C-alpha cells in the first residue's frame, strides 16, 4: 500500500512539474454578424479564441455555425443601452424602459437566437451595466435559461456592476482586461496588443476584446502565430476553468491574491 501511495505521489508531482506554465491569452472578437468576409477572417485566426455574435444581424447564425464547425467558442454579444446618444444602437438592445418581465423575455429570446453559445458578453451597455436593478434580472434570466453559461463583462463603463451581479446570480463571470481597438489605427492596435501580452506575463492571464476591423485583423494575423512558444491561447470558458482551479489551489495554501481589470469607455 505504501509503495502504491508513493507511486501516486510521484506521478502527481511529475504532472505538476510538467504543467504548462506559459501565460494565457484569451481573445474575444466582438460584433460578428454584419460582415461575412471579416467575420470569416476573424474565425480563421490561429488559436483557441472566442467569438461574440450579435443577435439579429444578417450573417449571425452563419458565422456562429462556421465558428462552431471550426471548434471555436461562440458567445452571445448581448446588446444593451449605451450612455452615449451618438453611439450606434441595436434595435433589439435591452434598455431602461423595460420592466423585469420584458428584460427577461428579451434575454431569453436573444439567447435562443444564436446557436452553440457557451456564454454572454455585453455589446455597448455603458448605461445599463451601471445599475444593479437592471443587471440583476438580466443575470437571473441568463441563469434560468442555462446555468452553465458564463458572463464576460466587457467593462464599457468604469462603474459597471455586471460582473458582480453575474456572480451574485450564480454565474461564472470574468472581466476583460484590454480593448485592442478603441482607436482603430495600426499604431494604437499594436500598442494595445503589446499591453495585452504584458498583462498576461504579469498576472498569468489576460482577456482582450477586439473587433473584425481590417487593421485589427492585420495585427492579429501578423502576430498570433508567432507567439505560441511563449503564450497559450485559451477560449474564455477554459480560462475560467483554469482560474478556478488555480484559485482553489491558492486558497488551500491561504495565499489568495486578486487583480482588478482596468475600465474604460462610454459605449
NORHU-V229672 format. One record per residue. N is the residue number from 0. SS is DSSP state (hx for helix, st for strand, lp for the rest). Layout:
BEGIN
N | SS
N | SS
END
This chain:
BEGIN
0 | lp
1 | hx
2 | hx
3 | hx
4 | hx
5 | hx
6 | hx
7 | hx
8 | hx
9 | hx
10 | hx
11 | hx
12 | hx
13 | hx
14 | hx
15 | hx
16 | hx
17 | hx
18 | lp
19 | lp
20 | lp
21 | lp
22 | st
23 | st
24 | st
25 | st
26 | st
27 | st
28 | st
29 | st
30 | st
31 | st
32 | lp
33 | lp
34 | lp
35 | hx
36 | hx
37 | hx
38 | hx
39 | hx
40 | hx
41 | hx
42 | hx
43 | lp
44 | lp
45 | lp
46 | lp
47 | lp
48 | lp
49 | st
50 | st
51 | st
52 | st
53 | st
54 | lp
55 | lp
56 | lp
57 | lp
58 | lp
59 | hx
60 | hx
61 | hx
62 | hx
63 | hx
64 | hx
65 | hx
66 | hx
67 | hx
68 | hx
69 | lp
70 | lp
71 | lp
72 | st
73 | st
74 | st
75 | st
76 | st
77 | st
78 | st
79 | st
80 | lp
81 | lp
82 | lp
83 | lp
84 | lp
85 | lp
86 | lp
87 | lp
88 | lp
89 | lp
90 | lp
91 | lp
92 | lp
93 | st
94 | lp
95 | lp
96 | lp
97 | lp
98 | lp
99 | hx
100 | hx
101 | hx
102 | hx
103 | hx
104 | hx
105 | hx
106 | hx
107 | hx
108 | hx
109 | hx
110 | hx
111 | hx
112 | hx
113 | lp
114 | lp
115 | lp
116 | st
117 | st
118 | st
119 | st
120 | st
121 | st
122 | st
123 | st
124 | lp
125 | lp
126 | lp
127 | hx
128 | hx
129 | hx
130 | lp
131 | hx
132 | hx
133 | hx
134 | hx
135 | hx
136 | hx
137 | hx
138 | hx
139 | hx
140 | hx
141 | hx
142 | hx
143 | hx
144 | hx
145 | lp
146 | lp
147 | lp
148 | lp
149 | st
150 | st
151 | st
152 | st
153 | lp
154 | lp
155 | lp
156 | lp
157 | lp
158 | lp
159 | lp
160 | lp
161 | hx
162 | hx
163 | hx
164 | hx
165 | hx
166 | hx
167 | hx
168 | lp
169 | lp
170 | lp
171 | st
172 | st
173 | st
174 | st
175 | lp
176 | lp
177 | st
178 | st
179 | lp
180 | lp
181 | lp
182 | lp
183 | lp
184 | lp
185 | hx
186 | hx
187 | hx
188 | hx
189 | hx
190 | hx
191 | hx
192 | hx
193 | hx
194 | hx
195 | hx
196 | hx
197 | hx
198 | hx
199 | hx
200 | hx
201 | hx
202 | hx
203 | lp
204 | st
205 | st
206 | st
207 | st
208 | st
209 | st
210 | st
211 | lp
212 | lp
213 | hx
214 | hx
215 | hx
216 | hx
217 | hx
218 | hx
219 | hx
220 | hx
221 | hx
222 | hx
223 | hx
224 | hx
225 | hx
226 | lp
227 | lp
228 | lp
229 | lp
230 | st
231 | st
232 | st
233 | lp
234 | lp
235 | hx
236 | hx
237 | hx
238 | hx
239 | hx
240 | hx
241 | hx
242 | hx
243 | hx
244 | hx
245 | hx
246 | hx
247 | hx
248 | hx
249 | hx
250 | hx
251 | hx
252 | hx
253 | lp
254 | lp
255 | lp
256 | lp
257 | lp
258 | lp
259 | lp
260 | lp
261 | lp
262 | lp
263 | lp
264 | lp
265 | lp
266 | lp
END
